[in-house]
Amino acid sequence: MPYSRQSLAKRDAKDPLGAFRDEFILPRGVIYLDGNSLGAMPKAAMARSQELVSQEWGQDLITSWNRHGWFDLPTRLGDKLADLIGAKNGEVLITDSTGINLYKLLSMALDLRPGRKVILMEGSNFPTDNYMAQGLARQLDRGHEIRFAERENMAVQITPEVAVVALTQVHYKTGAMFDMEAITQMAHKAGALICWDLCHSAGALPVDLAGANADFAVGCSYKFLNGGPGAPAFLYVAKRHQGKATQPLSGWWSHADPFAFERDYRPAGDIHQMLSGTQPILSLTVMECGLDMMLRADMDAIRQKSMALGDVFIGLMAAHCAGSGFALASHPSAQERGSQVSFTHPHGYAIMQALIDQGVIGDFRAPDILRFGLTPLYTRYVDIWGAVEAIKTVMDQNLWQDPRYARRARVT
């Protein structure tokens, strides 16, 4: 269907999520379409961080571990997040980074399947997952193998020698989605365990780990959960697996009685066993602001708007930028993609840098993908109109050909 700026503005006026935009700090004159890499800052985070630094740290000092509940933050926030990803209380922790958490969980999975030697992963997955699995296999030195497959032939690769299947539900480049329940059933039918990476799922679409009967999961909080740069990640361990294997990074916070200061390690028998060392209280506390906002939003409404935003983006690009060399890298069906739209272009990096100078912030993923994140709590329909308008300007005026846009920065 044809879109106009006026028709999209009318959608914004009726948007049930529209009021959430006012709860974020968004720079004037900027269309921010990179929330799938770093979520925008909740206004509440500023006040909460000032309170934490000036009072809890500045005045109450070490007493804040008890007085302000610092020690319980990983589990208390984990229980909050559980509501967003279909888990139960006592199954989720906010802690460490996605990669470190994946290392812990894969190690546990291999211990739970001692006769099997294969970790099955998607080759085009975000590299840190693959790197962590490779590093774990080297450290264990027990003959484990990383087998890579792509989603079109993943099912046939889930064979009896597979110990654990480790997949990202929403692909970081294209937004393509796995059917979590179907793949989990395949893994279990083959006798394997499964670990889902929810970095591009949590906060962007409904997730039901318990309903899918998932074993393990990891994810980050700085994307759609708006937890802040480098905010702690999360992990999920189904209760049926807790206490059945020991994770390898057995720091004192995972001890059954941390303040007994015993010489030898004795693991906690519940989700606490997945902790390692002292937690980053500043990051955890600020992350809670974004999490609390997500808990007030309707996840089904978020998903419906996300799909609609993507359809508008794809439709406007076809109508206004045909012939400019873009090819849709995401699935054309909204049901089959996450909360992003991606396009390929031979000059993708330079085009994205020119776009950023025009006030439209997305990002680039090698070798040729321009990626645009759709975060329904603050992305408006008219933002998509403005973004495509800017893309058309960059292409029609050949702005991307300025040599400075070809110079690669460290972060793309």
N, C-alpha and C positions, 0 to 999 in steps of 0.2 A: 504494500500500500504506500502511496506517496505521503511524505512527511513535510510539514512546514514548521518554522520556528514557533508560530502561533499555536499550532495544534499541540506541539510538545510542551509549550508553556501551560496549556490547559491541563495536560497530564500532571505536570508538577503541582498545579493548584489543587488537584484532587488526590495527590499522593499521600497515603496513610502514614508513610515514613518521613514525610517532608520536614516535620518539626525537629527531627534529630540533627539535621544539618546545622542548626543554630547552636548545637552543643559542641561543635568542633571549631578549632582555630584554623581558618583557611585564608591564605594570602589573597588580598584583593587583586583582581585581574588575572588570576591563575585558574586554569582548568586542570584539576589534579586527577589523573587517571593512572596512578601508580600505587594505589592502595593494596594491590596484590604483592607488592614488594615492601612497602612501608606505609602503614596506615596513618591517617592524619591524626593530629594531636587533639584529644578531648580537652575542652576547657577545664574540666574538673581536675585534670592532671596537674595543672599549674598550681592551683591552691593546695592540692594534696601534697605535692612535693615540697612546697614551702613549709607546710605544717610539719611534715616528717623531719625536714632538715633543721628547722628552727626549734621545734619543741621536743620531738621524740629523740632525735639524736643530740641536738644542741643542749637541751636542759635535762632530759630524763636519762640520757646516756645509756649505760648498760642495763639499767633497770627496765628498759623498754622491751627487752626480750620477753619478760613476763607481763609487765604493765600494759604494753600495747600489742601483745600477742605475736611478736615477730617470729618466735620459734615455730608457731603453728601455720604460718603463711602458706607453705607449699601444699599442705593438705587442705586447709580451709579454702584456698582459691581453687584447688583441684576439685573439691566437691561442687563449687560453683560452676566450673567449666563442665563438669560431668553432665549437667542439665542440657548443655548445648550439643553434646556429641553422643547422647544416648547411652551414658554409662551410669553406674550406681555410685553412691557415696563410698569412699574407700577404695576406688579403682583408678583414680586420676591424681597425679602430682604435677604441680608447676615447678620445674627445676631444670637447671643446666641448659644445654643447647640441643637442638634436634639431633645433630650428629652424635653427640655423647649419649643421648637417650637411646638412639637406635643401636649403638654399640652394646649398651647394657642388655637391651631386649633380644638382639640377635644371639648374644652369648647365652642367655637363658634358654632361648628356643633350641639352640644346638644341644645344650645339656639335657633338655627334655626329650630330644630325639637322638640319643647317642649312637644309634646304628646307621644313621643317615649322614651323608656328606655334602649335600648340595644346598646352596642358598640360591633361590631363583629370584631374579630381579629384572626390571626393564632397563635395557641398555641405554635408552635415551632419557632416562630419569635424571632428576637434578643430581649432579655429580657427587655431592657430599655423601649421599646415601651409598652410592657404589663404592666410593673411596673408603668409607668406614667399614663396609663389609669386607673389602679386600684387606684392610689393615687388620681386622679381627682374625681373618683366616691365616694371615701370616703369623700373628702372635700366638694363636692356638697351635699351629704347626701339627695338626692332626689329620691332614689330608683332605680338608674341606675344599670345595670347589664353588666358585661363583658362576652360575649359569645365567647368561643374559638372553632375553627374548624381547620381542615387541608385542604390543597388545593384540595384534591380529593373529598371532600364533601362541599366545600365552597359555591357553587352556591345554594344548597338547603337550606342553613342556612340564605340566604338573604331574610328575611320575612318582613311583614308589620310592625312589632314592632321594627325593627332595625332603629336606628337614623343615625348611621354613620358606614361605613365599613372602617377599618384602616389596610392596608396591606403593606408589603414590596414587591416591584416588583420582586427583585432578592433575593432569600433566602441566608442568610449569611453563612450557613454551606454548603449547597449542590450546590448553584448557580441556583436552579430551578426557572423558571420565570413564573409569572402570565401574562395572556393576559390582559394588562391594559384596552384596549378599551372594550373588552367583559365584564369584571367584572364591569367596570364603568357603562355600559349600564344596567347590571343586577341590580346594586344598585339603579340607577335612576328609573328603571321600578318599583321597590318596594317602591319608594318614599324616599329612604335613600340618604344621602350624602356619598362621598368617600374621603379618605385622603390617598395618596400614600407616602410611604417611599422610597426615591430614593438613599439611601446611597450606594448601590452597582450597581446603574444604571448610575447616572450622571457622564459623562466623560468616561463611558465604553461602552455605546451603545446608539443608537438614541432614544430619548424620545420626545414624542409629547403630552404634557399635554392638550393643547387646542384642538388638533385633537381628543383626547380621551374624551373630555368634562369633565375633572377632576375638582373637586371642590377645593381641597386643596392638598398640598404636602409638605414634609420636606426632608431634606437630609444633608449630611456632605460634607465638602470640603477637608478633609485631606487624602482621599483615592485616587480615580482616578483623582481628580482635583489637586492633589499635592500642597495643600495649607499650609502644615506644621502641626506638632503635635498640636492637640487641636485647630486647626483653626476654626473660626466661621462656624456655619451651615447655612442653608438657609431654607426659607419657601416660599410657593406659595399660593396666594389666588386669585382665579378667580375674575375678576372685578365685576361680577354680585353679588358677596357676600360681597364686601367691603362696610363698613358702615352699614351693616344690623344687626350686632351683635358686642358686645364689648368683647375683649379678657380680661382674668382675671388679667394679670400682667401689670396693667395700670400705667407704670412709666411715667416720665415726657417727655421722648422722643416721646411718642405716643400721647401727648397732641396736640390739634389743633394749639396751639401757645406756644411752650415750653418756650420761653423767655419772655412771658408775666407773668410768675410765678404766675398764678392764684391759689387761694386756692383750688378750686374744679375742679375735673377732667372733661375735655371736649375733647372727643376723636377726633383725626383726622378722616376725612371721607374717606381716601384712604389707600394705603398700609402702610403708616407711622404709622397707628394705631396699627400695629403689633410689633412695637418696645417697649422696656421697659426702661432700663437705659442706661447710658453712654457706648459707644461701645469700644471694645478693638482695638485701632488704630494700634498698632504694628502688631497684628495678621492679621487684615484686609488688611493692606498694603502689607505684605509679600504674603498673599493669592492671591493677584491680579496677581502676577508673574506666578503662575501655571495656573490661569484662562486665562490670555492672550495667553499662549502657546496653551491651548486647543482650543481657538477660531481660531488659525491659522491652526489647523489640520482638516482633513476631517473625520467627524464622521462615515460615511459609511466605509471608509478605516479602521478606528479603529475597527469597528465591524467585518469586514471581517478578519482582521488579528487576532483578538481575537479568533474567532471561529477556525481559522486554527491552531493557537498555541495550543488550547485545543485538537483538533483532533490529532495533533502530540504527545502531552503528553500522551493521552490515548493509542494511537497506540504503542508508545515506551514502556510504562509500560506493556502492554500485551505481547510484544515481548521479553522483557528483565527481567521482574520481576514476571512473572507468577510462581505460586507455592510459593511465599514469604508471602502469607496471606493477600494481599491487595484486597479490593473489591471496585469497582467504586461506589462512592456515588452521583456523578453528573449524569445528564442525558447524555446518549451516543450520542444523537443528538445535534449538535452545536446550532441549532435553538432554542432549549429548555433550554439552560443554559446561565448564565451570563458569565462574564470574569474571571472565575476561574475553577479549576478542583479539586475535593476533593475525597479522598479515605478513607475508614475505615480500621483500623487494631487494633487488641487487644492491641498492644503495641505502639500505635500511638504517645503518648507523648515522650517516650524514643527515638523512631526512629527520630522524628523531632529534638530533641536536638542533636542527633548524626549527623544529616544532617547539622545543623547549624554549628557544629564544622568542617564539611567538606566544609564549604563555600557556602552552599545552604540554603537560608533563606526563609522558609514558616512559617506557624503557626499551632497550634493545637486547636481544639475546642472539648470540652468534649461531649460525653464520649470517642469517639474513632476516630475522624476525623482529618486527615492531610489535610490541605488546602493550595492550591497553587494559588496565584493571578497572572493573566496575564495582564500586563499593556503594551499595544502595542506601546506606544511612546518610551519605552526603553527596553522592553523585546525582545530578539532576538530568532530566531529559534534555533540557536546553544546553547542558554542558556537552552532550554528544553532538548536537547541532554545531556548537561553537568549535569543537575539536575537528569535525570534518571540514568545516569552513576554513580552518587554519591549514589543514592538510592540503586542501585544494589551492590555497594561496601559495604554500611552499612549493608545490609542484608546478603550478601555472607560471610562477615567476622564477622558477629554477633557483630558489633561495638556497636549497641544499647544496648547490655546487660551489658555494663559498669555501675555499680551501680550509678555513679554520674548523669547519664541521667534520672534516675527514680525520682530524687528529684524535686518536683514541685516548680517552681518559682511563684511569685505573678502574673506575666503576662505570659500567655501561647500562 
